[in-house]
């Protein structure tokens, strides 16, 4: 079963939801080596290198192309390169099947893992997995990550306790119902 810490290599995955950037940072910690993050030039929020978990900022290259076509081109070329361990991209529009397939082929050619941070409902059929990511209310370290699409396995939900500083995390057990004792035999 695919878990949040084992994205298939040489494939493109997608993350959506309000916690998608936390999921991307988690993946950046779990992929040793150079990192590429491609986001639109006019994006209002940019990863602040000194504020990232230790070791991530020094390995991260930010690319801010002017338009969507350039963003897809930069993502494809980054995936095609064997240098990055992980390529993260934030397209503004839904990916066409052709664009999604081109990114998959580039990831296979470069043996690079890709993660597209998408808006809800904008996923590509070509993606290997799609994750819905959200922080849980009341605790800044609890995250709910759900695999909602998986081409080669099952879908599931995980609640993680992840503080954001290292690649370590704890899976939180689901709250169980209390079992009633069995009735005595008659």
Secondary structure as a PSIPRED ss2 file (coil, helix, strand):
# PSIPRED VFORMAT (PSIPRED V4.0)

   1 X C   1.000  0.000  0.000
   2 X C   1.000  0.000  0.000
   3 X C   1.000  0.000  0.000
   4 X C   1.000  0.000  0.000
   5 X C   1.000  0.000  0.000
   6 X C   1.000  0.000  0.000
   7 X C   1.000  0.000  0.000
   8 X C   1.000  0.000  0.000
   9 X C   1.000  0.000  0.000
  10 X C   1.000  0.000  0.000
  11 X C   1.000  0.000  0.000
  12 X E   0.000  0.000  1.000
  13 X E   0.000  0.000  1.000
  14 X E   0.000  0.000  1.000
  15 X E   0.000  0.000  1.000
  16 X E   0.000  0.000  1.000
  17 X C   1.000  0.000  0.000
  18 X C   1.000  0.000  0.000
  19 X C   1.000  0.000  0.000
  20 X H   0.000  1.000  0.000
  21 X H   0.000  1.000  0.000
  22 X H   0.000  1.000  0.000
  23 X H   0.000  1.000  0.000
  24 X H   0.000  1.000  0.000
  25 X H   0.000  1.000  0.000
  26 X H   0.000  1.000  0.000
  27 X H   0.000  1.000  0.000
  28 X H   0.000  1.000  0.000
  29 X H   0.000  1.000  0.000
  30 X H   0.000  1.000  0.000
  31 X C   1.000  0.000  0.000
  32 X C   1.000  0.000  0.000
  33 X C   1.000  0.000  0.000
  34 X C   1.000  0.000  0.000
  35 X E   0.000  0.000  1.000
  36 X E   0.000  0.000  1.000
  37 X E   0.000  0.000  1.000
  38 X E   0.000  0.000  1.000
  39 X E   0.000  0.000  1.000
  40 X C   1.000  0.000  0.000
  41 X C   1.000  0.000  0.000
  42 X C   1.000  0.000  0.000
  43 X C   1.000  0.000  0.000
  44 X C   1.000  0.000  0.000
  45 X C   1.000  0.000  0.000
  46 X C   1.000  0.000  0.000
  47 X C   1.000  0.000  0.000
  48 X C   1.000  0.000  0.000
  49 X H   0.000  1.000  0.000
  50 X H   0.000  1.000  0.000
  51 X H   0.000  1.000  0.000
  52 X C   1.000  0.000  0.000
  53 X C   1.000  0.000  0.000
  54 X C   1.000  0.000  0.000
  55 X C   1.000  0.000  0.000
  56 X H   0.000  1.000  0.000
  57 X H   0.000  1.000  0.000
  58 X H   0.000  1.000  0.000
  59 X H   0.000  1.000  0.000
  60 X E   0.000  0.000  1.000
  61 X E   0.000  0.000  1.000
  62 X E   0.000  0.000  1.000
  63 X E   0.000  0.000  1.000
  64 X C   1.000  0.000  0.000
  65 X C   1.000  0.000  0.000
  66 X C   1.000  0.000  0.000
  67 X C   1.000  0.000  0.000
  68 X H   0.000  1.000  0.000
  69 X H   0.000  1.000  0.000
  70 X H   0.000  1.000  0.000
  71 X H   0.000  1.000  0.000
  72 X H   0.000  1.000  0.000
  73 X H   0.000  1.000  0.000
  74 X H   0.000  1.000  0.000
  75 X H   0.000  1.000  0.000
  76 X H   0.000  1.000  0.000
  77 X H   0.000  1.000  0.000
  78 X H   0.000  1.000  0.000
  79 X H   0.000  1.000  0.000
  80 X H   0.000  1.000  0.000
  81 X C   1.000  0.000  0.000
  82 X C   1.000  0.000  0.000
  83 X C   1.000  0.000  0.000
  84 X C   1.000  0.000  0.000
  85 X C   1.000  0.000  0.000
  86 X E   0.000  0.000  1.000
  87 X E   0.000  0.000  1.000
  88 X E   0.000  0.000  1.000
  89 X E   0.000  0.000  1.000
  90 X E   0.000  0.000  1.000
  91 X C   1.000  0.000  0.000
  92 X C   1.000  0.000  0.000
  93 X C   1.000  0.000  0.000
  94 X C   1.000  0.000  0.000
  95 X C   1.000  0.000  0.000
  96 X C   1.000  0.000  0.000
  97 X H   0.000  1.000  0.000
  98 X H   0.000  1.000  0.000
  99 X H   0.000  1.000  0.000
 100 X H   0.000  1.000  0.000
 101 X H   0.000  1.000  0.000
 102 X H   0.000  1.000  0.000
 103 X H   0.000  1.000  0.000
 104 X H   0.000  1.000  0.000
 105 X H   0.000  1.000  0.000
 106 X H   0.000  1.000  0.000
 107 X H   0.000  1.000  0.000
 108 X H   0.000  1.000  0.000
 109 X H   0.000  1.000  0.000
 110 X H   0.000  1.000  0.000
 111 X C   1.000  0.000  0.000
 112 X C   1.000  0.000  0.000
 113 X E   0.000  0.000  1.000
 114 X E   0.000  0.000  1.000
 115 X E   0.000  0.000  1.000
 116 X E   0.000  0.000  1.000
 117 X E   0.000  0.000  1.000
 118 X C   1.000  0.000  0.000
 119 X C   1.000  0.000  0.000
 120 X C   1.000  0.000  0.000
 121 X C   1.000  0.000  0.000
 122 X C   1.000  0.000  0.000
 123 X C   1.000  0.000  0.000
 124 X C   1.000  0.000  0.000
 125 X C   1.000  0.000  0.000
 126 X C   1.000  0.000  0.000
 127 X C   1.000  0.000  0.000
 128 X C   1.000  0.000  0.000
 129 X E   0.000  0.000  1.000
 130 X E   0.000  0.000  1.000
 131 X E   0.000  0.000  1.000
 132 X E   0.000  0.000  1.000
 133 X E   0.000  0.000  1.000
 134 X E   0.000  0.000  1.000
 135 X E   0.000  0.000  1.000
 136 X C   1.000  0.000  0.000
 137 X C   1.000  0.000  0.000
 138 X C   1.000  0.000  0.000
 139 X C   1.000  0.000  0.000
 140 X C   1.000  0.000  0.000
 141 X C   1.000  0.000  0.000
 142 X E   0.000  0.000  1.000
 143 X E   0.000  0.000  1.000
 144 X E   0.000  0.000  1.000
 145 X E   0.000  0.000  1.000
 146 X E   0.000  0.000  1.000
 147 X E   0.000  0.000  1.000
 148 X E   0.000  0.000  1.000
 149 X E   0.000  0.000  1.000
 150 X E   0.000  0.000  1.000
 151 X C   1.000  0.000  0.000
 152 X C   1.000  0.000  0.000
 153 X C   1.000  0.000  0.000
 154 X C   1.000  0.000  0.000
 155 X C   1.000  0.000  0.000
 156 X C   1.000  0.000  0.000
 157 X E   0.000  0.000  1.000
 158 X E   0.000  0.000  1.000
 159 X E   0.000  0.000  1.000
 160 X E   0.000  0.000  1.000
 161 X E   0.000  0.000  1.000
 162 X C   1.000  0.000  0.000
 163 X C   1.000  0.000  0.000
 164 X C   1.000  0.000  0.000
 165 X C   1.000  0.000  0.000
 166 X C   1.000  0.000  0.000
 167 X C   1.000  0.000  0.000
 168 X C   1.000  0.000  0.000
 169 X C   1.000  0.000  0.000
 170 X E   0.000  0.000  1.000
 171 X E   0.000  0.000  1.000
 172 X C   1.000  0.000  0.000
 173 X C   1.000  0.000  0.000
 174 X C   1.000  0.000  0.000
 175 X C   1.000  0.000  0.000
 176 X C   1.000  0.000  0.000
 177 X C   1.000  0.000  0.000
 178 X C   1.000  0.000  0.000
 179 X C   1.000  0.000  0.000
 180 X C   1.000  0.000  0.000
 181 X C   1.000  0.000  0.000
 182 X C   1.000  0.000  0.000
 183 X C   1.000  0.000  0.000
 184 X C   1.000  0.000  0.000
 185 X C   1.000  0.000  0.000
 186 X C   1.000  0.000  0.000
